[in-house]
Amino acid sequence: MMESIQEIYKTGAGPSSSHTMGPSKAAMLFKAKHPLSASFRVTLYGSLAATGKGHLTDVAITRGLAPTTTEIIWHPQLFLPLHPNGMKFEALDEKGNVTATWTTYSIGGGDISESGKRENASAVYPLSTMSEILSYCEESGQHLWEYVAMHEAPDIWDYLAVVWKTMKEAVVRGLEAEGVLQGGLNLPRKASSFHVKAQNFRSPQNRRMLTFAYALAVSEENAAGGIVVTAPTCGSCGVIPAVLYLMENDQDFSEIKILRALATAGLIGNLIKTNASISGAEVGCQGEVGSACSMAAGAVAQLYGGSPAQVEYAASIGMEHSLGLTCDPIYGLVQIPCIERNALAASRANDSALYALLSDGHHIVGFDKVIQAMKQTGHDLPHIYKETAEGGLALFAANIKPK
């Protein structure tokens, strides 16, 4: 069974849902349980330690435990057995004696779990595979967004309206912002200039360039620590807003249709999160940007009048051609290749949707199998390609020193 799609779309400050939002949530929970502690000590393990400084993990934890003094200990080469993103909280008295200990894991999308696994305690969906849901839709004549509406609480549309408003605000802020992103790589923002240059082109070039600009706008806001929506993570937060902002502002789709597209995208993301993972530390960037591409592709296919089968095909394409995507952020910053990767994935999502719409929706390898392949691929990837900044681009860009 799957939980509400509200758990896919969370609003918070970037740059990372697993390395910033999750640890922040854990810190506040531990602080609430031990408010009278003289000080705290937090030990970060594995991927959480390897890229924690670039992801502002220490800042998020320190703020969550403020104003109490907190010591952060880093163990990037030591992986706890249950998940790559482990963290141990300790409460200390005035003499430095440990009075309480708590070990938990940031499992992706801003969620934490003591078991290192998703427990779905508040499951609302009775079906948890795309094939089951498609069969139901074929029998009932309903679309995927109607299946979502049937199982979510009545306020789901109000929730999605706030999500969409927050996404659009991130696009607008990102298009206006200029300058160099924090972190030391001296990476300039590009969304504003891309947006201006796009005005000099006609479709289809204009449409693609605007998609780039919108995705860059949100991803750059995330990298700067701005307010974004996990979709399904902070590191992939630019993909869905980009394609849907284009649909509403440049293709004249109504807001209610955008919200229905968000519902379908949330269902797709939910299936991926339930049956595989959206954690870059667990399965690489295929679980983040790959998932976002899959979600966005399904959303676009629905907006263009696709059947549930065509939506499923679009979502399958979006993930299938992201398989093996590594998570290799240079110096642990959610900047290179993350920002550019969001822009290209948004464009791929549009292409995936159009490709699926040219078909009748029938294809050989279904969505569920593609997600199984993603999970297995992520399992087989060496840990250096899973958000440790030790392999891939991060390794070969080691000479690029933050300033």
N, C-alpha and C positions, 0 to 999 in steps of 0.2 A: 504494500500500500504506500501511497505517496502523500506527502504533506502539502499544504497550501502553496500556491505559487507566490504568495507574499514572502515566502522564505527565499525565493529566487531574486526578487527585487527588493533590495535593502538600500536605504539612503544613508550615506555617511561620508566622512572625509577620506580622500585617497592618501597615499597612492596604492594601497593593497588591501584587499578584503581579508586575505589569509594572514598577511604579515603585519597589518595595521589594525583593521577593524576587529578581527578575532582576538588578538592579544589585548586590545583595549577593553573589550567586553569581559575577558577573563580577569583582567586587573580590577575592574570595577566590582565584579562579583566577589573577588577575594577581599577587597577592601571593605565591602559591606559586611562580610562575615567576621572580619577581625579589625574593627575600627579603632581599637585602643592599642594596637601594636606600636612599639617604639620605632621600629624600622622594618623594611621588607628586603628580601633578597630573591631575585628572579634569575633562574638559569635557563638559557635558551639552547636548544639542541638542533642538530642537523641543518636542514634548509632554513629553518627559522633564524638560526644563528648566522648561517653563511651569507645571507642577503639581508639580514635584519637592519643593519645600519643604513643601507641604501633605501630600504622600505620604511624607515623611521619607526621600527618596532620598539626600540628603546624609548623613543619620545612618547609613543602611544601608551606604553606601560607605565612610564613615570607619571604621565598626566593622570592615568586611571587610578594610581595609588596616591596621588598628591593629597595633602601637602607632606605626607610622611616620607622620610628619606628612603630611597630605594637604591640598592646595588644591583647592577646587571652583570651577569657572568655569561660568557659566550663559549659554546662548545660546538663549532661547525662540523667537526669530524666525528662527533659522537651522535649516533642516531638511536633514539628510543625505539623499542620494538613495535609499537602500535601504529605510528604515523611519523613521517619525516618532520612534521612541524610540532615538536614537543616542547613543553615549557613547564618548569617546576617553580611554584611560588612557595616562599617560606616567610612566616611571620616571626619576628624576633622581639624579645623583651629588652629592657634597659641594659641588661648585662650581655646581650648578644646571644642569648639562648633561644633555640628554635622552639616556638610554642605551637606552631601548626604548619603543616605541609600539604600542598595540593599539586598534583600533576595532571595536566590536561593537554589537549591537542587542538590546534587550529586547523580544521579539516577542509577549508575552502569556503568561499562565499560569505565570509564573516561568521561562520558557525564554529563552535567549539564542542568537544566531546571528550569525556574521560576515557572512553573505550577506543577512541581513534576512528570510530565508525559512525555512520549516520543511523540514528535510532528511530527517527520518524515517529516520535511519541504522539504527535498531533496529526496523524494521517487522516486525510479527508477523501482521497480517491481510492475506490475499490479495485481499479485496474492499474497495473504498473508496467505494461509493455505497450508499444505502439501498435503491434498487431492486434491485441485485444481491443484497444480503443478504436482502431479502424473498423474492426468487425462490428462493434457496437454502432458506430456512426453509419455504416452501410445499412444495418438493419433498421435503425431509427430514422434515417434520413437527415440526421443532424450533422452540423459541422463541428470541427474540433473546439472552436470557441464556445459553442453551445454546451459541449460536454463539460467544459470548465465552469460555465455559469451554473450548470445543474448541481455541481458538487461544492462550489465555494459558497461562502456566506453572502447574503444579499449586498453587503457593502463592498464587494470586490471591485465594482466599477468605480466607486469613490476612491478606493485605494489606488487603482490603476491610473485614475485621473491625476492624483498627486504625483505618482511615479512619472507620468508623462510630462507634467508641468516641470518637475525637477530636471528631467532629461533635457527639455527644451531650454531651460535656463542655463544649463551647462553649455549647450551649443552656443547660445547667444554670448555668454561671457567669454567663451573660448575664441569666438570670432573677433571679439573686440580687443582681447588681450594681446600684447606684444612683449618683446624682450626675451631674456635668456632664462631658461628653467633652472631652478635651484638644484644643487647636487654636485656641481664641480665639473661636469662634462662640457659646460658652456654651449649647451644645445639650444639654439634659438627656436622660438615658437614659429610655426609655419602656417597655421590655420588662417590667419588674417590675410596674408599675402596670397595664399591659394584661392581664397574666396574672391578676392579682388580680380585675380587673373582669370578666374572662371567666367567672369562677366564678358570677357572678350571672345568667348567661344560659343558656338551654337551646338544644339543637340546633334549627336549623342555625346560629343566630347564635354559639353557643358554639364550634362547630368552626371557624368562620371567624376568630373573635377569637383563639382559641388559635394558629391558623396565623400570624396577625399577630405575636403575642407571641413565638413561637419564631423567626421570621425576624428580628425586631428584636433578639432576644437575641444571635444569632450576628453580625449586622451591626454591632451596637454593640461587641461584643468585638473585631471586626476593626478598627473605627475607633479603638479604644483601643490597638491594637498587640498584641492578644492572639493566642494560637495558634488558627489556623483551618485549614480544608482548602480549597484552591482547587477550586471546583466550578461553572464551570471556572476562575474567577479569584477573587481575594480580594474584589474589589468586588461580586461576585455570590454570595458564599459563604453567604448566609443562606437562599437559596431551597430548595435540595434538603434540607438538614437540617430545615427547618421542616415540609415536607410529610411526610417520612419519620418524623420524631419524632412527629408527630400519628398516623401510621399504626401505629407500634409501641406508643405509650403510651396512645392514646385509642381506637384501632380494633383493638387486640389482634393485630396481625400479628406472626408470629414473626421472630426475627432472621435466619434463613436466607432468608426471603422478602424481607426488607429488603435483604440483601446481593445477592440476585438482581436486585432493583430498581436497586440502585446499579450493578450490572454493565451493565444495559441503559441506564441514564442515561449511564454512561461511554462506551458505544458511540455514543450519540447525540452527545455532546459531541465525541468523536473525529472523527465525520463532519463536524461543523461546523468544527472546527479544521483538518482536512485540506483541505476543499473551500472554505473561506472564511477566517474569522479569529475569534479570541476576544479580540483586542486592541482595547480602547476607543480607543486612539490611532490605530488603523488603520481601524476601521469604526464607531466610536461604541459607545454602550451596548447597542445591539442585539446586538453580539457578546459582551457580558458578561451582563447581566441577561436579554436575549432568549434567549441560549443556555441559561442556567440554567433559565429557564421552560420551554423546549422539553425539556430533559433531565428536569426534574421531572414534567412532564406525561406523558411516556412512562413514567416509573417508576410513577406513580400508576395509569395505565391498566393496566399489567401486574399490579399488586397486586390490582386489582379484577377480574381474570380476563380482561382484554382479549386479543384475538388479536394476532399480530404486526402485522397490517394496522391494527388499532385503535390499537395503540401508536404506529405510524408516523403515523397521523392526528393523534393527540394532540400528538405532537412537532411536527408541521407547524403545528397551530393555535397552539401556544405561541410559535413564532417568527414566524409570519405576522402576528400581531397585536402584534408588537414591532418590526416593520420601521420604520426611520426613527428609532428611539430614539436620541437624542443623548447624548453624554457631556459634561456641562456642570457639573462639581462646583464649588460656590461656594468660591472661594479655594483650589482644588485639594485640598480636604479630602474624604476619603471619608465624607461625612456628609450633606450636602444636595445633591441629592435621593437619594443612593445608599441610605441606610438605609431610608427609607420606600419606595423603589422595590423593594427586595428583598421587603418585606412584601406589597405589592400584586401582585408577580409570582408569589409563592407561592400566593396566592389564585387568580390567573389560571391557574396550572398545574393546580390542582384542577378548576376550571371546564372547562379545555380537555380534561382526561381524561374528565370526565363527559359532555361534549358528544360526544366521539369514541365513547364506549361506547354511546350511544344510536343510533349508526349501525352500518352493517355494515363500516365501515372503508374503503369506497370513496369517493374524492373526486376532484375535477378536477385541482388543482394539488398534485403530490406533494412530499414532503419535499425531494428533491434540487433541485427547481425553486425552492422557497422559499429554500433556502440560497443558490442562485445569485442570487436577487433580493436577499438580504441583502448578499451580497458586492458586487454592483453598486451598491446603495444606499449602502453604506459608502464605496465609491470615489467616488461623486458628491457625498457630503456635503462642504461646505467644511470646511477644517481647524479652524475655530473651534468646530465642534461635535464635535470628536474629542479630548477630554481635554486641552484647552489652557486651559480656564476663561476663554475669551474670548467665548463666545457663549451663547445660550440663557439659562437661569436664572442662570448665573454673571455674565452681562452685566447683566441687569436687577436683580440683587441686589448690584451693585457698591457700593451705599451701606452694605451690611452690613459693617462693619469688624471684623476679628478684634481681640480685646482681650488 
